[in-house]
Amino acid sequence: MNIFKKAILLFSLSFFITHCFSQSAEASLPKMVDDTLYTTSGYKITTGQNIKLGTGSNPNGDFKYITASNSPFPNAPNARQVSLRSNANGHTAKVKKIKKEGNSKNGYVYRLSLGTGDIINYECDVESAIAAGEIIVPDQYKPKSNSS
């Protein structure tokens, strides 16, 4: 009986350790490795890459997560964010820069600086834009819906 309890304990412990390590691998995304951003879904984005824009998620068709600031100080309290217009739906944009914002305590957010052929560069919240369909990714990288 004592050997049986030890076997069950050993099995439970190994299952627990395996489960913990598999969770930590998923939790490590998004992350930057060299000049490549790996999104939560595993999609890779690099500087210079052309990405396909989807449809803006604002009610008027403009982009909610791809914006340009009309202020030289975008973090100013009264700075208004100007959305990328709906006429960019379906076009491509070039990734000019990948930025990591935040801290280890509160977490990090990755933003892209995108060029669309305009004078203005746009800022993009990558994870939110992918989830909203504002950035088109291959099917295997699309966020999984919670409904079964």
N, C-alpha and C positions, 0 to 999 in steps of 0.2 A: 504494500500500500504506500509506503514511504517513497519508493522509486516512482510510482505512478504520479504522486503529487509533484515530485521534482521534474518529471517529464512535462507535466502540464504547465508548471511554472516556467520552465525553459522555453517551451513553445510560445507561451503568452508574452514573455519578455522579448523573444526574437520578433514576433509579430508587431509588438509595440514599437520597437526600434526601427524596423523596416517602414512602418507607417509614418513615423516621425520624419525620417529622412526623405521619403517621397513627398511629403508636404513641403519641406523646406526647399526642395528643388523648384517647385512651382512658385513658391513665395518669393524666389529670388528674381523674378521677372516683374517689371521691365528692368533692363540693365544695359549699360554701355560697355562694350568690349572694343578697345581701340577706337575706330571711327564708326562703328556699327551699333545701332540701337536695336535691341531685341525687345519687342513689345510683349505684353502679357500673354498674348496668344502664340508668341514665337516668331512672328513676322519680323523680317530684318529690314531696317532702313539705314541707308548710308548717305553721307554728304555727296551731292552730285547726282543722286538718283532721281529719276522722274517718277512721280506718283500720280495715279489717276484719281481725280476728284469725283465724288459722287454727287448727291443732291443735298443742298442746304437744308438744315433741320429746323430753321425758324419758320413760323407760319407763312411768311411771305416768300419763302424759298431761299432766302439768304442763308449764309453759313453761320452757325452759332459758335462753333469752336475754331474757326479760322478767321482771325480778326487783325486789323491794323489799328494802331493808336493814332489819333490825330493830335497828340501832344508829344513834344520832345521829351517829356517826363512821364512815361506810361504808368508809373506807380503812384502818380499824384492822385490825391483823393477825388478830384473832379474830372479826371481824365476819362473821356468817353471812348469806348471801343467801337470802331467802325467795322462791320461785318463784310466779308467777301461777298460780293453781289451774286445773285442767282444766275446771272449770265455766264458764270464760270462753271456751272453744272456740266459734268462730263468732260471737262478739259483736263490737261495735265499741269502739274506744277513741279518745279525743280527744288529739291532740298538744298538750301544754301548753307544751313548751319543747324546743328543739334545742340540744344542747351539743356542742362540739368539744373533744376531749381528746387529749393527746399533745404531740409536738413535731416540728419539721421533721427532726430527725435520725432519730428512730425511727418517724415517721409519725403520722397522726392517725386517731382513731376517732370516729365520730359516734354520740351517744346521744340517744334521745328520752325525754322525761319524759311519761308517758302517764297519763291519767285514765280509769278504767274505771267510775266511779260509786261507788267505794268512798272511804273517807276517805284511804286510802293512794294515793300516786302511785307508779307503777312506772317503772323505768329499763329501756330497751330498747337492746340492741346491734343497730342497724338492719340492717347487712349480714348478720350471722349469722342474725338472725330471718327475713329474707327468704329466705336460702338454705335454712333449715330448714323453711320453710312456716309459721312462726308468725305472719308478717304476709302477708296475701294481696295480691298485686299483679296487674295485668292480664297476660295471657299474654305479650305482647311484652316485658315487663320481667322475666319470670322468668329466673333464672340458667340459662345453657345447660349441659347436662350434658356431661361430657367423653367419654362413650361415643358411638361413632358408629353 
